[in-house]
Amino acid sequence: MLRTHTIVIDRPAGSSHPRYPEFRYPLDYGYLDGTSGGDGNEIDVWCGSCDRSVLTGIVCTVDGVKRDAEVKLLAGCTAAEAETVLHAHNSGPQAAILVLNPRERTLRRDSGAVVS
C-alpha cells in the first residue's frame, strides 16, 4: 500500500496539533492519499527517516476524548522513532500498542513496545 499510494504530509515534525497546540508532532505525520480508514478519513501515517515505502509497523490507538480507535501506519521508522510515536500515543487520554512488521523487527523485546 505504501508503494502504490502517495503519502501526504500535512503535519511536519515539530508542528503543533491544530486543536491541541501543546502537542507537537515528533515526526512527519500525514495520510495515504486515496485510502479510507476506520474513521472515514484517509489512513494516517507516521513517517520516519528511512525508506518511506517500507512498512515498519502499525500503531493501534484508543482515544478517550474523541471516543474512537484507529490504526496508524509507521513508514520507514527506526526503532527509536517507533518508540517515540508509541510514547506520544500513550500520553494523556490516549492508549496505544505497537505491532511491528515481522520483517522489520528492530525494537528490543524488553522495551514493552513489541507485540507479536
C-alpha positions as CSV (number, residue, x, y, z in Angstrom):
1,M,0.0,0.0,0.0
2,L,2.8,2.4,0.8
3,R,4.3,1.8,-2.7
4,T,1.0,2.4,-4.5
5,H,-0.3,5.5,-2.7
6,T,1.1,8.9,-2.2
7,I,2.0,9.9,1.4
8,V,0.7,13.5,2.0
9,I,2.5,15.2,5.0
10,D,0.1,17.7,6.4
11,R,1.8,18.0,9.9
12,P,5.6,18.2,9.6
13,A,7.8,17.2,12.5
14,G,7.8,19.9,15.1
15,S,4.4,21.4,14.1
16,S,1.5,21.8,16.6
17,H,-1.7,19.9,16.5
18,P,-4.5,22.2,15.2
19,R,-6.8,21.6,18.1
20,Y,-4.3,20.8,20.8
21,P,-1.4,23.3,20.3
22,E,0.6,21.9,23.3
23,F,1.1,18.7,21.3
24,R,4.0,18.8,18.8
25,Y,4.4,16.2,16.2
26,P,7.7,14.4,16.9
27,L,7.9,13.0,13.3
28,D,6.3,13.9,10.0
29,Y,2.6,12.9,10.1
30,G,0.1,12.7,7.3
31,Y,-2.1,10.3,5.4
32,L,-2.2,7.9,2.4
33,D,-3.9,9.7,-0.4
34,G,-6.8,7.8,-1.9
35,T,-7.4,5.5,1.0
36,S,-10.1,5.2,3.7
37,G,-9.6,4.4,7.3
38,G,-12.0,3.4,10.0
39,D,-12.9,7.0,10.8
40,G,-13.9,7.7,7.2
41,N,-10.8,9.8,6.6
42,E,-7.6,8.7,4.9
43,I,-5.3,6.2,6.6
44,D,-2.9,8.1,8.9
45,V,0.9,7.6,8.5
46,W,3.8,8.4,10.8
47,C,6.9,8.9,8.6
48,G,10.4,8.2,9.9
49,S,13.9,9.0,8.5
50,C,14.3,5.7,6.5
51,D,12.7,4.5,3.2
52,R,9.1,5.6,3.5
53,S,7.9,2.8,1.1
54,V,8.8,0.3,3.9
55,L,6.0,-0.5,6.4
56,T,7.7,-0.6,9.8
57,G,4.6,-1.5,11.7
58,I,1.2,-0.1,12.9
59,V,0.1,1.7,16.0
60,C,-3.3,0.8,17.2
61,T,-4.7,3.7,19.3
62,V,-7.7,4.4,21.5
63,D,-8.6,8.0,22.3
64,G,-10.8,8.6,25.3
65,V,-11.5,12.2,24.4
66,K,-12.5,11.5,20.8
67,R,-14.0,8.2,21.8
68,D,-12.5,6.3,18.9
69,A,-9.9,3.8,17.9
70,E,-7.6,4.0,14.9
71,V,-4.8,2.2,13.2
72,K,-1.9,4.4,12.1
73,L,0.9,3.2,9.8
74,L,4.6,3.6,10.5
75,A,6.6,4.2,7.4
76,G,10.4,4.0,7.3
77,C,10.8,4.4,11.1
78,T,13.9,3.5,13.1
79,A,13.5,1.7,16.4
80,A,13.9,5.0,18.3
81,E,11.3,6.7,16.0
82,A,8.8,3.9,16.5
83,E,9.2,4.2,20.3
84,T,8.8,8.0,20.1
85,V,5.4,7.5,18.3
86,L,4.3,4.9,20.7
87,H,5.2,7.2,23.6
88,A,3.3,10.1,22.0
89,H,0.1,8.0,21.8
90,N,0.5,6.7,25.3
91,S,0.2,10.1,26.9
92,G,-2.9,11.9,28.1
93,P,-6.2,10.3,27.4
94,Q,-4.8,8.0,24.7
95,A,-3.5,4.5,24.8
96,A,-1.7,2.6,22.1
97,I,0.2,-0.6,21.2
98,L,2.8,-1.1,18.5
99,V,2.7,-4.0,16.1
100,L,5.9,-4.4,14.1
101,N,6.2,-5.8,10.7
102,P,7.8,-9.2,11.3
103,R,10.4,-8.4,8.6
104,E,11.2,-5.1,10.3
105,R,11.5,-6.1,14.0
106,T,14.2,-3.9,15.4
107,L,12.8,-2.9,18.8
108,R,14.1,-4.7,21.9
109,R,11.6,-7.0,23.5
110,D,12.2,-5.6,27.0
111,S,11.0,-2.1,25.9
112,G,7.4,-3.2,26.2
113,A,6.8,-1.9,22.7
114,V,6.8,-5.1,20.7
115,V,3.6,-7.0,20.2
116,S,3.5,-10.2,18.1
